[in-house]
């Protein structure tokens, strides 16, 4: 007998849309077909879309953020919010601080996550101190242990790597089979523009956008791709915000560079004008890269539709607004320079793309499944265990009601932030029931007990291993 049967729904994968029942046993999908025998538990999915549980592969939780600054979400609230948004797996970042080994950073991060996750999780490693020991010993050993992705920054003093350090890190990734994600902004150009703005007394939140112009992102994107080309290694360009950076990705692909592009809801829905709201309200929208203009929004939609972007992630990086440890900290109230960079979005990522993408005809349902789950699983070594609806896969499912119309209100969300940048946005379509490894975690919008998330070691990416993604 099945433990659970999801009956009568429209089942969506990255390749197909079909009507069938789903039979689940021991947390995995064991049968797909019509008229399946009864299960111990049944869900009537008539009129609903049944999609793979969302995978958000770009999430910041409980991350050190500077003296006196505290991120609004730890693992408990962050994964709860993620689950309510239709996600069953998130990939947060483990930040190596200067002077710290990667193992030390992981030990501390696992201690924060263990027992506190309501979704499955897996970590990316942020490399800020690429010592010979880190590059030659730790990275190869950690990749073998299932930590198969790294991130490097080209901006933020204290985090950024210089070109020689990026090259060395890319080379360590090449020899070990790790996949590297890159935050592309030119720190020297940004610091130059910050100095000009401060000298002129231009320190309101909007200055955050004008000191991080498109050219600074475009140049860094070109440079990152050139460095990857030199080392002959694939890379992921994260949170792309504009057409010019998209064109760099397209040109690099035509040269034979293996590159994956990612964009986020803020670049589809917000503009720099949001940073220019009355008073200090614009601080709510400070993130990097910043939102651009209407033309850039249209370009990012085209990137999702036409395949420049393979990933759609939230870059959930939440801080409270009315808080001395958040956006309006003592320094943050005096200059854009001290406003913590980042906005919440893990719970609203999927509803925004479903409403603005699927329901408005920009993308179809299989493309939605690919952008929000399947491509993430394949790229980061979790496929086919995660990211699809197939026999043998984890029974991670999200049931969507396409007729459910809601207005996004922060009071209705489950993150730790005291605001959402999408307050008042009306969306059509909402994930009403979420199943994690065969257990109903959310039923008709109500949390069922306390789901127990697991940590997921991962296989090497097929981009770096030359193999298809496999069960981790």
C-alpha positions in Angstrom: 0.0 0.0 0.0 1.1 3.6 -0.7 1.8 5.8 2.3 0.3 8.7 0.3 -1.5 9.2 -3.0 -1.8 12.6 -4.6 -4.8 12.1 -6.9 -6.2 13.8 -9.9 -3.8 16.8 -10.2 -2.1 18.2 -13.3 1.5 17.1 -12.9 4.2 19.4 -14.2 7.9 18.7 -14.8 10.5 20.6 -16.8 9.5 18.5 -19.9 5.9 17.5 -19.5 2.4 18.4 -18.3 0.1 15.5 -17.7 -2.9 14.4 -15.6 -2.0 11.5 -13.3 -1.9 10.2 -9.7 1.4 10.0 -7.7 2.0 7.1 -5.4 4.5 7.7 -2.5 6.1 5.2 -0.2 9.0 5.7 2.3 9.4 9.3 1.3 9.9 8.6 -2.4 7.8 8.5 -5.5 7.2 4.9 -6.5 4.4 5.1 -9.1 2.9 7.5 -11.6 -0.3 6.7 -13.4 -4.1 6.8 -13.5 -6.4 5.1 -11.1 -3.7 4.1 -8.5 -4.8 1.9 -5.6 -5.7 3.7 -2.4 -3.1 5.0 0.0 -3.1 5.3 3.8 -3.5 9.0 3.2 -4.8 10.7 0.1 -4.9 14.2 -1.3 -7.4 15.3 -3.9 -5.5 17.6 -6.2 -8.3 18.1 -8.7 -8.0 21.6 -10.2 -4.5 22.0 -8.9 -1.0 22.0 -10.5 1.4 19.5 -8.9 5.0 20.8 -9.3 8.4 19.7 -8.0 9.1 21.4 -4.6 10.9 24.6 -5.2 14.7 24.8 -4.8 16.1 28.2 -3.9 19.8 27.9 -4.5 20.7 31.5 -3.5 19.8 32.2 0.1 21.5 33.9 3.0 20.6 32.8 6.5 22.3 33.6 9.9 25.2 35.1 8.0 27.7 37.4 9.8 27.0 40.9 8.5 29.3 43.3 10.3 29.6 44.8 13.8 26.2 45.2 15.4 24.3 44.0 12.3 22.1 40.9 12.7 20.4 39.1 9.8 16.7 38.9 10.3 16.4 35.1 9.5 18.2 32.2 11.1 17.5 28.7 9.9 14.2 28.2 11.7 12.4 31.3 10.4 14.2 31.3 7.0 13.3 27.7 6.2 9.8 28.1 7.5 9.3 31.1 5.2 10.8 29.1 2.4 8.4 26.2 3.0 5.4 28.5 3.0 6.6 29.9 -0.4 6.5 26.4 -2.0 10.2 25.4 -1.5 11.4 22.1 -0.1 15.1 22.7 -0.5 17.3 25.8 0.1 21.0 26.3 -0.5 22.4 28.9 2.0 25.9 30.2 2.0 28.5 29.3 4.6 30.8 32.4 4.9 34.5 31.9 5.6 35.8 34.9 7.5 39.4 36.1 7.2 41.7 33.9 9.2 39.2 31.1 9.4 39.5 27.7 7.7 36.6 26.5 5.7 36.2 23.6 8.1 35.9 26.0 11.0 33.2 28.0 9.2 31.3 24.8 8.3 31.4 23.6 11.9 29.9 26.8 13.2 27.3 26.9 10.4 26.2 23.4 10.9 25.8 24.1 14.6 23.3 26.9 13.7 21.4 24.7 11.2 21.3 21.3 12.9 17.8 20.6 14.2 16.5 24.0 13.1 15.5 23.4 9.4 12.0 22.9 8.1 13.2 22.2 4.6 16.2 20.2 3.3 19.4 22.3 3.1 22.8 22.2 1.5 25.6 24.7 1.8 27.6 26.7 -0.7 31.1 27.8 0.6 32.0 31.5 0.4 35.8 31.8 0.0 37.2 35.0 1.3 40.7 33.9 2.4 42.1 31.6 -0.3 45.3 30.5 1.5 47.4 27.7 0.1 45.9 25.3 2.6 42.4 26.3 1.7 43.0 25.9 -2.0 45.3 22.9 -2.0 43.9 20.8 0.9 40.5 22.0 2.1 38.6 22.5 -1.1 39.5 19.1 -2.6 38.7 17.3 0.7 35.4 19.2 1.1 34.3 18.5 -2.5 34.8 14.8 -1.8 32.6 15.3 1.3 29.7 16.7 -0.8 30.4 20.5 -0.5 30.6 20.9 -4.3 30.1 24.7 -4.9 32.0 27.8 -4.0 31.2 31.5 -4.2 33.6 34.4 -4.6 33.0 38.1 -4.5 34.4 40.9 -6.7 33.0 43.6 -4.4 32.7 44.4 -0.6 36.0 45.0 1.2 36.6 42.1 3.5 34.9 39.7 1.1 36.2 40.5 -2.3 39.0 38.6 -4.0 41.5 40.2 -6.4 42.0 38.8 -9.8 45.0 36.7 -8.9 43.1 35.2 -6.0 40.1 34.5 -8.2 42.3 32.8 -10.7 43.8 30.6 -8.0 40.4 29.8 -6.6 39.1 28.9 -10.1 42.1 26.7 -10.6 41.5 24.9 -7.3 37.9 24.4 -8.4 39.0 23.1 -11.8 41.2 20.4 -10.3 38.7 19.4 -7.6 35.5 19.6 -9.6 33.9 22.4 -7.6 31.5 24.8 -9.3 32.2 28.5 -8.7 29.5 31.2 -8.3 30.6 34.9 -8.8 29.2 38.1 -7.5 30.2 40.5 -10.3 30.7 44.2 -9.4 33.8 46.3 -9.7 34.7 47.3 -6.2 37.3 49.9 -7.2 34.8 51.8 -9.4 32.2 51.6 -6.6 34.6 53.0 -4.0 35.6 55.8 -6.4 31.9 56.7 -6.9 31.2 56.5 -3.1 33.9 59.0 -2.5 32.4 61.4 -5.1 28.9 61.1 -3.6 30.1 61.6 0.0 32.1 64.6 -1.0 29.0 66.1 -2.5 26.9 65.2 0.5 24.7 62.9 -1.6 24.2 60.1 1.0 20.5 59.2 0.7 19.6 55.5 -0.2 19.3 56.3 -3.9 23.0 56.9 -3.9 23.5 53.2 -3.4 22.2 52.6 -6.9 24.1 55.4 -8.5 27.4 54.3 -6.9 26.8 50.8 -8.3 26.0 51.5 -12.0 25.4 49.0 -14.8 28.9 49.6 -16.1 30.4 48.3 -12.8 28.4 45.1 -13.1 29.0 44.7 -16.8 32.8 45.2 -16.5 33.1 42.7 -13.6 30.9 40.2 -15.5 33.2 40.4 -18.5 36.3 40.1 -16.3 34.9 37.1 -14.4 34.1 35.4 -17.7 37.6 36.2 -19.0 39.2 34.7 -15.9 37.1 31.6 -16.2 38.1 31.3 -19.9 41.8 31.6 -19.0 41.5 28.7 -16.4 39.0 26.8 -18.6 36.5 26.3 -15.9 32.6 26.8 -15.8 31.1 29.5 -13.6 27.8 30.8 -12.5 27.1 34.5 -12.7 24.6 35.2 -10.0 21.9 37.9 -9.6 22.2 39.5 -13.0 20.3 42.8 -13.1 20.6 44.2 -16.7 20.9 43.7 -20.4 24.6 44.6 -20.7 25.7 41.9 -18.3 23.4 39.5 -20.1 25.1 40.3 -23.3 28.5 39.5 -21.8 27.1 36.0 -20.8 25.7 35.5 -24.3 29.0 36.5 -26.0 31.0 34.2 -23.6 28.8 31.3 -24.5 29.4 31.9 -28.2 33.1 31.7 -27.4 32.6 28.4 -25.8 32.7 29.4 -22.1 30.5 27.3 -19.9 28.5 29.8 -18.0 25.2 29.7 -16.2 23.2 32.9 -15.6 20.9 33.7 -12.7 18.4 36.5 -12.0 16.1 37.3 -9.1 12.6 38.8 -8.4 14.0 42.2 -7.5 15.3 42.7 -11.0 11.9 41.8 -12.5 9.7 43.8 -10.2 11.7 46.8 -8.7 13.6 49.8 -10.0 16.1 52.3 -8.6 13.2 54.6 -8.1 12.2 52.4 -5.1 15.4 53.6 -3.4 14.2 57.2 -3.9 11.1 56.9 -1.6 10.3 59.6 0.9 12.5 59.8 4.0 14.7 56.8 4.5 12.1 54.4 3.2 14.4 53.6 0.2 16.7 51.8 2.6 14.3 48.8 2.4 15.3 48.3 -1.2 19.1 48.5 -0.9 20.6 45.3 -2.3 23.5 44.6 -4.6 23.5 44.8 -7.5 20.7 47.4 -7.1 17.5 47.3 -9.1 17.9 49.2 -12.3 15.3 50.8 -14.6 12.2 49.7 -16.6 14.4 48.7 -19.6 16.5 46.5 -17.4 13.4 44.8 -16.0 12.2 44.0 -19.5 15.6 42.7 -20.4 15.7 40.3 -17.4 12.2 39.0 -18.4 13.6 38.3 -21.8 16.5 36.5 -20.3 14.2 34.2 -18.5 12.1 33.6 -21.6 14.9 33.1 -24.0 17.4 31.1 -22.0 20.1 33.6 -21.0 19.1 32.7 -17.4 18.9 29.1 -16.3 18.3 29.9 -12.7 15.7 32.1 -10.9 16.6 32.5 -7.2 15.6 34.9 -4.4 19.0 36.1 -3.1 17.1 36.2 0.2 19.3 38.4 2.4 16.9 39.7 5.1 17.4 42.6 7.5 14.8 44.3 9.7 14.0 47.9 8.7 13.0 49.5 12.0 15.9 48.0 14.0 19.2 49.3 15.3 20.7 45.9 14.2 19.2 46.2 10.7 18.7 48.8 8.0 18.2 51.7 10.3 21.3 51.1 12.4 23.0 54.2 13.9 25.3 54.6 10.9 22.7 53.4 8.4 20.5 56.4 9.3 23.2 58.8 8.2 24.4 57.3 4.9 23.6 54.7 2.2 27.1 53.4 2.7 26.1 51.8 6.1 22.8 50.4 5.1 23.0 46.5 5.1 22.8 45.2 1.6 20.0 42.7 1.0 16.2 42.2 0.9 13.9 39.4 1.9 12.2 37.3 -0.8 12.4 33.5 -0.2 8.7 33.2 0.4 7.5 35.4 -2.4 10.0 34.2 -5.1 7.7 31.5 -6.6 4.3 33.3 -6.4 5.8 36.3 -8.2 7.2 34.2 -11.1 4.0 32.1 -11.2 1.8 35.1 -11.4 3.9 37.4 -13.5 5.4 34.7 -15.6 3.0 31.8 -16.1 -0.3 33.5 -15.6 0.6 36.4 -17.8 1.9 34.1 -20.6 5.6 35.0 -20.4 6.7 31.5 -19.6 4.9 28.1 -19.7 4.6 25.6 -16.8 7.6 23.4 -17.7 9.8 26.5 -18.0 8.6 27.5 -14.5 9.5 24.1 -13.1 12.9 24.2 -14.7 13.7 27.8 -13.5 12.5 27.2 -10.0 13.6 23.6 -9.2 14.9 21.3 -12.0 17.8 23.4 -13.2 18.9 24.1 -9.6 19.0 20.4 -8.8 20.8 19.5 -12.0 23.4 22.2 -11.7 24.2 21.7 -8.0 24.4 17.9 -8.0 21.0 17.0 -6.5 19.2 15.6 -9.6 17.3 13.3 -9.9 16.8 12.9 -6.1 15.5 16.5 -6.1 13.9 18.8 -8.7 11.6 16.5 -10.6 8.5 14.3 -10.3 9.7 10.8 -11.3 9.8 7.3 -9.9 12.7 7.1 -7.4 12.8 10.8 -6.7 12.2 12.3 -3.3 8.5 13.0 -2.9 9.0 16.8 -2.7 5.8 18.3 -4.2 4.0 21.6 -4.2 0.3 21.9 -5.1 -0.6 25.2 -6.7 -4.0 26.7 -6.9 -3.9 28.9 -10.1 -7.1 30.7 -9.2 -5.9 31.8 -5.7 -5.6 35.6 -5.8 -3.7 37.3 -3.0 -2.2 40.6 -2.1 1.2 40.2 -0.7 1.3 41.6 2.9 4.2 41.3 5.3 1.8 40.4 8.0 0.9 37.2 6.1 4.6 36.1 5.6 6.7 34.0 7.8 10.2 35.5 7.6 11.9 37.4 10.3 12.0 40.7 8.5 9.5 43.5 9.4 8.8 44.3 5.7 8.5 42.9 2.2 9.7 44.9 -0.8 6.6 43.5 -2.6 4.0 44.9 -0.2 0.7 45.4 -1.9 1.5 43.4 -5.0 -1.5 41.3 -6.2 -0.5 37.8 -7.4 -2.6 35.0 -9.0 -1.5 31.5 -8.0 -0.3 30.3 -4.7 1.3 27.1 -3.3 -1.4 25.8 -1.0 0.0 22.4 0.0 3.7 21.4 0.3 5.0 17.8 0.7 8.5 17.2 1.9 9.9 13.7 1.3 6.4 12.3 1.4 5.2 14.1 4.5 2.5 16.7 4.2 4.3 19.8 5.6 1.7 22.4 4.7 -1.9 21.5 4.0 -4.2 24.2 2.7 -1.9 26.9 4.0 -1.5 25.4 7.5 1.8 24.1 8.9 1.4 20.4 9.9 3.5 19.9 13.0 7.2 20.7 12.6 8.8 19.2 9.4 12.3 17.9 9.9 14.7 19.1 7.2 17.9 17.2 6.4 21.3 18.3 5.3 22.1 17.1 1.8 25.7 16.3 0.6 25.8 16.8 -3.1 27.5 15.2 -6.2 29.7 17.3 -8.4 27.9 19.4 -10.9 27.6 17.9 -14.4 29.2 21.0 -15.7 32.4 20.2 -13.7 32.3 16.4 -13.8 31.3 15.8 -17.3 28.6 13.5 -16.0 24.9 13.8 -15.7 23.6 14.9 -12.3 23.1 11.9 -10.0 21.5 11.1 -6.7 23.7 12.7 -4.0 
